[in-house]
Amino acid sequence: MTGGVPRNGVTEAQAMKEWLVARGIPPERITEESQSTSTVENARFTNDVLLERRATGAVLVTNRDHLERAMINFRQAVDARIPIAGIVPA
């Protein structure tokens, strides 16, 4: 989960993690990046995590209005090193 900018003391990453945990995802499977303040920073900071984990690809989940711009930012952040796919949740 990625995203800083706290609302009522809770970052975007924390809120999304809590949502997933409430739906049965084990918390130890979720990584939080809660320092970013923009999509560009989301991508850059997430790239650090992907490098550390030697990821071979990633899937970006966001809303329809944000997907195209976010895909550009994340693909630039990984410098074409790995594929980045995108999906809009149902």
TIVO-882949 format. One record per residue (C-alpha): x, y, z; residue number from 0. Coordinates in pm, 1 decimal, padded with zeros to 6 digits. Each point is the difference from the previous one (the first is absolute). Layout:
BEGIN
X	Y	Z	NUM
...
//
This chain:
BEGIN
00000.0	00000.0	00000.0	0
00130.8	00339.6	-00086.6	1
-00100.7	00349.2	00097.5	2
00066.7	00251.3	00269.7	3
-00207.1	00314.1	00049.6	4
-00177.9	-00088.2	00324.8	5
-00368.1	00067.7	00053.8	6
-00100.9	00003.1	00362.9	7
00345.0	-00141.6	00078.9	8
-00027.5	-00298.4	-00237.8	9
00204.9	-00018.6	-00320.6	10
-00140.5	-00134.9	-00325.0	11
00227.1	-00304.2	00036.3	12
-00123.1	-00069.1	00354.3	13
-00364.4	00032.7	-00103.1	14
00042.8	-00240.5	-00291.5	15
00190.0	-00247.7	00215.8	16
-00275.3	00007.3	00262.4	17
-00258.6	-00059.9	-00273.1	18
00189.9	-00302.9	-00132.5	19
00062.4	-00145.5	00346.6	20
-00370.9	00035.6	00081.3	21
-00065.2	-00213.3	-00308.4	22
00234.3	-00278.6	00100.5	23
00338.3	00093.1	-00145.4	24
00270.9	-00080.3	00257.5	25
00168.4	00325.6	00108.0	26
00348.3	-00147.2	-00041.5	27
-00067.9	-00027.2	-00376.2	28
-00055.3	00374.1	-00031.1	29
00275.8	00258.1	-00034.5	30
-00076.9	00362.9	00076.4	31
00167.2	00297.5	-00161.5	32
-00146.5	00297.2	00182.2	33
00246.7	00281.2	-00073.5	34
-00111.2	00098.5	-00350.0	35
-00201.9	00312.4	-00062.1	36
-00064.4	-00042.1	-00374.1	37
-00038.5	-00270.9	-00262.3	38
00354.7	00068.0	-00120.3	39
00128.4	-00064.2	00353.6	40
-00226.6	-00307.2	00032.0	41
00172.6	-00140.1	-00306.5	42
00352.8	00096.3	00101.4	43
-00027.3	-00133.9	00355.6	44
-00176.0	-00316.5	-00115.8	45
00281.3	-00057.7	-00248.5	46
00239.5	-00017.6	00296.2	47
-00214.0	-00277.4	00150.7	48
-00018.3	-00183.9	-00333.4	49
00378.5	00018.1	-00038.5	50
00054.5	-00124.9	00355.3	51
-00227.7	-00296.9	-00063.0	52
00139.5	-00069.3	-00345.7	53
-00350.9	00017.4	-00141.7	54
-00048.1	-00118.6	-00356.4	55
-00316.7	00201.9	-00054.2	56
-00273.8	00192.8	00176.2	57
-00371.0	00068.9	-00030.3	58
-00129.8	00346.5	00073.0	59
-00353.2	00014.7	00142.9	60
-00168.5	00339.1	-00007.2	61
-00314.9	00172.9	-00118.7	62
-00087.6	00051.6	-00365.5	63
00070.3	00375.7	00004.5	64
00348.2	-00051.0	00144.7	65
00116.2	-00312.2	-00184.5	66
00154.0	00146.2	-00315.9	67
00206.8	00265.6	00178.2	68
00105.3	-00240.6	00275.4	69
00109.9	-00260.2	-00255.1	70
00223.7	00259.1	-00166.8	71
00152.3	00100.9	00334.7	72
00063.5	-00358.2	00113.4	73
00142.0	-00110.7	-00335.3	74
00237.6	00297.6	00005.0	75
00101.4	-00077.4	00358.7	76
00104.0	-00356.9	-00085.7	77
00174.0	00121.1	-00318.0	78
-00143.0	-00289.9	-00206.0	79
00185.5	-00247.0	00224.5	80
-00317.1	-00198.8	00075.0	81
-00352.6	-00004.6	-00142.5	82
-00264.1	00207.1	00174.4	83
-00362.2	-00099.3	-00060.5	84
-00303.3	00196.4	00110.2	85
-00348.2	-00093.2	00111.0	86
-00309.4	00177.1	00124.5	87
-00177.6	-00186.1	00283.4	88
-00360.5	-00101.9	-00056.8	89
//
